[in-house]
Amino acid sequence: MLGRPKFVLASGSPRRLSLLNQAGIEPDALRPADVDETPKRGELPRACANRLARAKADAALKSVQLDDELRGAFILSADTVVAVGRRILPKANLVDEAAQCLRLLSGRNHRVYTAICLVTPREAFRQRLVETRVRFKRLSEDDIQAYIGSGEWRGKAGGYAVQGIAGSFVVKMVGSYSNVVGLPLYETTTLLGGEGFPIRFGWLNATAI
């Protein structure tokens, strides 16, 4: 797109892309970073999210530096962590993992942390961490098995996707909803705007959904 700096999203997540599009921002390229997302031993949820967002940004920057079309672009990465106390829940890929997560979340409060990392055209790094508190209803075994059957949990932090069926499990939420989906829009657009990215550039021709 002409008329604004290049913008790269360092993620392959359809949810993050959809949220950016909702804010009127269309990335010029996607550069998903292949990083090991395993928490380190004893690592706290906040520290884990911040570390992984930075690692993804570093990997995307290396890729962009080799691309003449994208060199000097804004790069945005993010990592979302779901935690009960100090315990980090996995990004569930197996049925047993998802069931264990849902049983742990049933009737309890948990926290969702998303760290965002922005690389500016001058290759400065800017980070923010956003926290949302969520309480689930008490889930019956029928709830859990039926939800597992939906398949919506696959690859999701904490074994659920709040923008789908699991939204009906939420009794209370304190903080950013888009953060729980995977990208806190207020903090993201504020960070971009503060670094000189024209966040309103795409608004003029945006089509209402």
Salt bridges, closest charged atoms under 4 A:
ASP28 OD2 - ARG4 NH1 2.92
GLU37 OE2 - LYS56 NZ 3.39
GLU37 OE1 - LYS91 NZ 3.07
GLU43 OE2 - ARG51 NE 2.72
ASP58 OD1 - ARG54 NE 3.40
ASP67 OD2 - ARG31 NH2 2.99
ASP68 OD1 - ARG71 NH2 2.89
ASP79 OD1 - LYS56 NZ 2.94
ASP79 OD1 - LYS91 NZ 3.68
GLU131 OE1 - ARG46 NH2 2.71
GLU131 OE2 - ARG111 NH1 2.20
GLU141 OE2 - ARG103 NH2 2.63
ASP143 OD2 - LYS137 NZ 3.71
GLU195 OE2 - ARG126 NE 2.87
